[in-house]
Every structure is written in structure tokens, then in C-alpha cells.
Amino acid sequence: MAKYEIFQRLNTGGTSATDQEIRNCILIMINNSFFSWMKKLCELECFQNCISLSDRQQLEAFDMELLTRFIVFSKCKKEDLKKIDELSSFLTDNLVSIANDKSFNRKDFERVFQSAFMYLSDVLGEDSFKKYNDKNNRYQGATSISAFEIVGTGLGYHLLKGGKLPNKEDFLDKHKRIMYDNEVKRYIMPGVRASTRLPKTISFGRKWIK
């Protein structure tokens, strides 16, 4: 933690590191093996096939940010989601806690992660977390954080609980309508705080997958 405090002070000048870059630094200091494990997951082709990132997002380790959300929110209890105040601190504190948890089963989680993203890569590929445009009959735009929270972490939570992968045809049909659901639209509008959105989108995703 002393090293981390020094890092924070040095980070106040010049170009500031992103929240995830800071998390990466913390993980390297407290559990380098866990960081290496995350990097290995992040580099899996099936995962990279599902996320469409800009050059800037790649430089800022946004794929690791998405993986962090997958790990934290796939495991998070419903009551803990309601405790979110500042999202970055919530993700950092929970990821550090998981990295320090000797009972955390990396092999089991890795199996779930690979299963989820091999499925998504096969069914939707880079459209996995995009919005479907009814008028144009195709997926458009960039990777949506809200769609990742619903689809990605919802599937991860379901598989961690021992659930099976959904029927592909049913999944595809339902996937196209996610972002048009009134319950979802209400909480993904501009101006809605992450602390308000997350308990709703993640809970919706868990019910939606099930």
C-alpha cells in the first residue's frame, strides 16, 4: 500500500492513468500471479472477438476494465450492488478482495469465462454488446457498457450458479430486444448515475438469462 500511495502521488502530474491502469498497478504489487491470470483471460481470442474497442480504449486497457466488471459483477451479491456509491472504488476494492482471497477458484472461474465467451463469440461475435437497430435490421454502434452488464455478467452469474448455456435461437431473438425493454431503457438514459443503473441492469441480466 505504501508503493501504491507513492504511485498515486506520482500520477498527479502529466497524463493521469485510467482507473483500470491504476488497478493493474495495484494487482501487480499485491498479487502478480492474479494479474497475470487476468491478462491471460483478457487475451483469449473468444473474449477479444466479442468486444469492439477503439484504439484509445485498447491503449487504456479497457478490455481489462471489462474483465474486471465481469469478475466482480458475476460474483457480487444482490445486496452488495445496492451499496455502490463511487463505481471505480467499488470495483477496485472488490477486485483487490478477490485477488487476496485464497479460496477463490481460478480454474473454475476460468472455465466459466471461457464457456461464456466461446458461446457469445460463436453466436454474436463483435455484436455481443451492441444495440440492435430495428429499422436497419442489424447491430450498430460501439460496445455498450450497459449491454455488457446485462448480457456478459448475467451469463457469467448464471454459469457460476451451475446453469446451462441458453438455446442459441431463443438467445438471439431475445438479445435483439434487450435495449428496447422498458425496464432497461429507464436506467440507461444519459444522466443516470452508475450507482443507480448497476443494481437494475445487473439484476435484470440475471433474470433475463435465466
C-alpha positions in Angstrom: 0.0 0.0 0.0 3.0 2.3 0.6 4.1 1.7 -3.0 0.5 2.4 -4.2 0.4 5.7 -2.3 3.7 6.8 -3.9 2.3 5.8 -7.3 -0.8 7.9 -6.7 1.3 10.9 -5.9 3.5 10.5 -9.0 0.3 10.1 -11.0 -0.9 13.6 -10.2 1.4 15.1 -12.8 1.4 14.7 -16.6 -1.1 12.3 -18.2 -3.2 10.6 -15.5 -3.6 6.9 -15.6 -7.0 5.4 -16.1 -8.8 3.7 -13.2 -8.0 0.3 -14.7 -4.3 1.1 -15.2 -4.2 2.0 -11.5 -5.9 -1.3 -10.7 -3.4 -3.1 -12.8 -0.6 -1.5 -10.8 -2.2 -2.4 -7.5 -2.7 -6.0 -8.6 0.9 -6.3 -9.7 2.0 -5.1 -6.3 -0.3 -7.3 -4.2 -0.7 -10.4 -6.3 1.3 -10.5 -9.5 0.1 -14.1 -10.2 -3.5 -12.9 -10.2 -2.7 -10.1 -12.6 -1.0 -12.5 -15.0 -4.0 -14.7 -14.8 -6.3 -11.8 -15.7 -4.0 -10.9 -18.6 -4.2 -14.4 -19.9 -8.0 -14.3 -19.8 -8.1 -10.9 -21.4 -6.0 -12.1 -24.4 -8.3 -15.1 -25.2 -9.5 -14.9 -28.8 -13.1 -15.6 -27.8 -13.2 -12.6 -25.5 -11.5 -10.2 -27.9 -13.9 -11.4 -30.6 -16.8 -10.1 -28.6 -15.6 -6.6 -27.7 -15.2 -3.9 -30.3 -12.8 -1.4 -28.9 -11.3 1.8 -30.3 -7.6 2.3 -30.5 -7.8 4.6 -27.4 -9.7 2.1 -25.4 -7.1 -0.6 -26.2 -4.3 1.8 -25.1 -6.2 2.5 -21.9 -6.7 -1.2 -21.0 -10.4 -1.1 -21.4 -10.5 -4.8 -22.1 -9.1 -5.3 -18.6 -11.8 -3.0 -17.3 -14.5 -5.1 -18.9 -12.9 -8.3 -17.5 -12.8 -6.6 -14.0 -16.5 -5.9 -14.3 -17.2 -9.5 -15.4 -15.3 -10.9 -12.4 -16.7 -8.5 -9.8 -20.3 -8.4 -11.0 -20.6 -12.2 -11.8 -19.8 -12.9 -8.2 -21.4 -9.9 -6.5 -24.4 -10.5 -4.2 -27.6 -8.6 -5.0 -27.5 -6.8 -1.6 -23.9 -5.6 -2.3 -24.9 -4.0 -5.6 -27.1 -1.6 -3.6 -24.0 -0.4 -1.7 -22.3 1.0 -4.8 -21.6 4.7 -4.3 -18.5 5.5 -6.4 -18.1 2.8 -9.1 -14.3 2.9 -9.5 -13.7 2.5 -5.8 -16.3 -0.3 -5.6 -14.6 -2.2 -8.5 -11.1 -1.7 -7.1 -12.0 -2.7 -3.5 -13.8 -5.9 -4.7 -11.1 -6.9 -7.2 -8.4 -6.5 -4.5 -10.5 -8.5 -2.1 -10.9 -11.3 -4.7 -7.2 -11.2 -5.6 -6.4 -11.7 -1.9 -9.0 -14.4 -1.4 -7.1 -17.7 -1.2 -10.4 -19.6 -1.6 -11.1 -18.0 -5.0 -11.1 -20.9 -7.5 -9.4 -19.5 -10.6 -9.8 -22.7 -12.6 -13.5 -22.9 -12.0 -13.9 -19.2 -12.9 -11.7 -19.5 -16.0 -13.9 -22.4 -17.1 -17.0 -20.2 -16.8 -15.3 -17.3 -18.5 -14.2 -19.4 -21.5 -17.6 -21.1 -21.7 -19.5 -17.8 -21.7 -17.3 -16.0 -24.3 -16.8 -19.0 -26.6 -20.7 -19.1 -26.7 -21.0 -15.4 -27.3 -18.2 -15.4 -29.9 -19.9 -18.2 -31.8 -23.5 -16.7 -31.6 -22.9 -13.0 -31.9 -19.2 -12.2 -32.2 -18.5 -8.4 -32.1 -22.2 -7.7 -31.9 -22.4 -9.3 -28.4 -22.7 -6.0 -26.6 -24.1 -3.7 -29.3 -27.6 -2.4 -29.8 -29.8 -3.9 -32.5 -31.4 -1.4 -34.9 -34.9 -2.5 -35.8 -35.1 -0.1 -38.7 -31.9 -1.3 -40.4 -32.2 -4.9 -39.2 -28.6 -5.0 -37.9 -26.4 -4.3 -34.9 -24.8 -0.8 -34.8 -22.6 1.4 -32.7 -19.8 0.6 -30.2 -19.7 -1.8 -27.4 -22.2 -0.8 -24.8 -21.3 -0.9 -21.1 -24.9 -1.5 -20.2 -25.3 -4.4 -22.6 -22.1 -5.9 -21.2 -23.5 -5.6 -17.7 -26.7 -7.3 -18.7 -25.5 -10.0 -21.1 -21.9 -10.6 -20.1 -22.2 -10.6 -16.3 -25.7 -12.1 -16.4 -24.3 -15.1 -18.3 -21.3 -15.3 -16.0 -23.5 -15.3 -12.9 -25.8 -17.9 -14.4 -22.9 -20.3 -15.3 -21.2 -19.8 -11.9 -24.5 -20.9 -10.3 -24.4 -24.2 -12.3 -26.8 -23.1 -15.1 -26.5 -24.2 -18.7 -25.9 -22.1 -21.8 -29.2 -20.9 -23.4 -30.7 -22.1 -26.6 -29.0 -20.2 -29.4 -32.1 -19.3 -31.4 -34.0 -18.1 -28.3 -31.0 -16.2 -27.1 -30.6 -14.4 -30.4 -34.2 -13.4 -30.5 -34.2 -12.1 -27.0 -30.9 -10.4 -27.4 -32.2 -8.1 -30.2 -34.9 -6.7 -27.9 -32.8 -6.1 -24.7 -32.1 -2.4 -25.1 -35.8 -1.7 -26.0 -37.1 -3.2 -22.8 -38.8 -0.5 -20.7 -37.1 -1.7 -17.5 -33.7 -1.3 -19.2 -34.4 2.0 -21.1 -35.3 3.7 -17.9 -31.9 3.2 -16.3 -29.5 3.6 -19.3 -30.6 7.1 -20.2 -27.9 9.8 -20.1 -27.5 11.4 -16.7 -28.4 8.2 -14.7 -25.6 7.5 -12.2 -23.8 4.2 -12.3 -24.8 3.6 -8.6 -28.5 3.8 -9.7 -28.1 1.9 -13.0 -26.0 -1.1 -11.9 -28.3 -2.7 -9.4 -31.0 -2.6 -12.0 -29.1 -3.7 -15.1 -27.2 -6.5 -13.4 -30.3 -7.8 -11.7 -32.2 -7.6 -15.0 -29.4 -9.5 -16.7 -29.5 -12.3 -14.2 -33.3 -12.7 -14.6 -33.1 -12.3 -18.4 -30.5 -15.1 -18.9 -32.4 -17.4 -16.6 
